[in-house]
Amino acid sequence: MAGQFSPLERKSIEPIALAVEDGNVRAMQRFISDAPWDDEKILSKYRSFVNDDLGSPDAALIFDESSFVKKGQDSIGVAKQYCGTIGKIENCQVGVFAAYASENGYAMVDNRLFLPEKWFSDDYLDRRKKCKLPEDTVFHTKPQLAVEILNAIHAENVLPFKYVLADSIYGISPEFVAAVDALPDKTYFVSVPKDTRCWLKRPMTITKSYRWGGKTRT
């Protein structure tokens, strides 16, 4: 953490280890790469600190994605995809993030790395092994990752919140909206494209099954 918060231009392991007191390059590399680390317990403890300082029953959870430009091909999840930080398609990693905001301040509280669907193809088998991606990992869309975060924070019951905010990637996702709708006493504000059609009054609907293209449809 001392290295991450330092004014170093490059914040990879070696520059940090050489800059901090008693830093050891190999020991720090092992700590980051191979040492056992319980992410969930650390995040839960961290969120309890956030609650101590910023917690409020009227707080909001804010979901958004961010990206990190990468030059090489060895980082997990790296691919040619839209990179919001530079506003164009570029070789990068993309993550889904959750922030907590209240009248007392704001903080990041969780994240998930987005893995493009092609990373689960046979062409990427060697890369998956090299990056030690767990074999039971499956493809998730960005809204699905946001739902995972939302449900985890709600189930943990450490951070109180009332509102959920997100941009149109999540606003047009029925799965994300349904997940927020399922939480009691939560209100969501999500962006939607300007050409989105919606009902001002819920219509009466009738369910009917029929055959089309050899399949039963509803």
N, C-alpha and C positions, 0 to 999 in steps of 0.2 A: 504493500500500500504506500510505503514511503516513496518508492520508485514511481508508482503511478501518479502520485500527486506532486512529483518533482517537476522542475522546469526542463527536464531532459527532452531533446528533440526526438530521439528514437527511444521508445519505451518497450523494447523487447528484452529478453532475459539478460543477455550479456551486458548491455549498457547499464541496466538497473543494478546488477550485481557488482559492477565495477564502481558505481557511483555511491552506493549506500555503505554505511560503516559495517565492516566485517562481512561484506558480501562475498559469496562463493558461487561461481558460475554453475558448476556441475550440481551442487546441492540444490540450487534454486531451480535448475532445469528439472531435476528429479521431483522436486516438490510440486511443480506445476503439471508435469506430464504423467507421473506414475504413482505419487503418494495417494493413499486412500483419502477421499474427500466427500463428505456427506452434504451435497448441495442443499437438500431440503431442510436439514437441521440448521445449517448456517443461515439460509434465507428466512426461516421462521424466526430465528433469534434476531436477525436484522430487522424484520418487520415489527417485532416487539419494541425495538428501539425507536423505529419510526412512529409507532403508536404513542410511545411515551412523550415524544416531542411534538408530534403533529396531529395526533389522533383527534377525530371529530365525527359525531354522528351525521353531520351534513357534508362530509368529504366526498370527493369524486375519484373514481378510478378512470384513468385515461389510457386508451389503447391506440398504439400507432406502431408503424414499422420504421426501421432505419437501416442503413446499409454502409458497408465498409469496403472501399476499393482494395482489391488484391491483384498483385501482378503475377503471382505464380498459380499453380494448379493443385497444390498439395493441401491447402486448408480445407477442412470439411465443409461441404455445402457450397463451395465457391463455384460460380458459373457465370456465364454471360446472361445478365438479367437487368431489369430496371434498377438503377442506383439513384435513389432520391436525393442523396447528398450532393450529387453533381448534375442531376436532372437529365440523365440519358442512359442508354443501355451500355453496361460496362461489366468487366470481370469483377465480381464482388461477392461478399457474403451479405445476407439479409437476415435481420432478426425482428421478432415481434416483441414489443416492450409494453409494460404496464407502469404507469406513474400514479402516484397518490398526491392529491392536492386538497388542501383545506385552508381555512382562514389563517392557519398557523404557518403555512409554508408548503413545500412540495418536495417529493423524493421519488426516485425510481424504486420499484418494489419487486419486479420479477421480469423474466425474459425467456424466450424460446428461440433457438436457431431454426430458421426456415431452410429446409432441404428441398431443392427443386426436384420435381418428379423424376427427371432423368437420372438422378443420383441413385435411384432404385432399380435401374436397368442393368442388364448383364455387362454392358460396356463399362460400367463403373464399379464392377466387383473388386478389382484390384485396389482402386482408390478407397473403397469402403473398408477393406481389410487394413490398408496402410493407416487410415485414420482411426482404426479400432471402433468403428461404428457398431453398436450392439446389433446382433443379427435379428432381434425381434422388433427393431425400429421400422415403422411404416410411414408412408407419405401422409402429411397433414397439410392442408391449406393454411394460409395465414389466419382466416377467421377461426378455424378449428384450433389452432394454437392459442388464440386469444380466449376461446372458450375454456381450454384447459387451465389457463392462468386464472380466469375469472372464477371457475368452480373451485380451484384449489385455495384461492384466497378466501372465498366465502366459507368453505368447509373448515378452514383453519380457525376462523372466527377470532383472529387477532386484531385485524384492522377494521374498524367500523367505517362504513361508507353508505351513502344514499343514492349517489348518481353514478352513471356509467356513460362516458363520452368516447366517441370514435369517429373516424373519417368514413368515406363512402365504401372502402373495401369491406368494412365490417357492416356498414349500414345496409348494403344490398344483400347481405348474407342472411337468409332465413334462419340458419342454424345459430348464428350469433345472437340475432334478435330474440329467438325463442329461448336461448339460454338465459338471457337477461330477464326476459318476461317471466321465466319460471322462478326467479328469486323473489321472495316476498318483500314488499315495501321498497323496491328499487325503481328508480326512474331513469330511462335512458334518453340521451340526445345524440343522434348519429346523423352524419351527413349522407345525403343521397344525390345521385345525378339529377340535374334540373329537368331531364325528360322522363323521370320516374312517374309512372301512373299509380294512383292510389284511390281507394274508395273513401269518400267523405262520410259515408254511412254504410255500415256493413250490409251487404246484399243477402238475400235469401239464396241458398245454394241447394242443389239436388245432386246426389252422387249416382252415377250411372256407369256400368261396365260395358265394354264393347270389344270386338276383335278387330285388330288392324295390324297388317304385316305379320300375321301369324302369332301375334301376342295379344294377351288380354290386357286392356288398358282401362283406366278409370278417369 
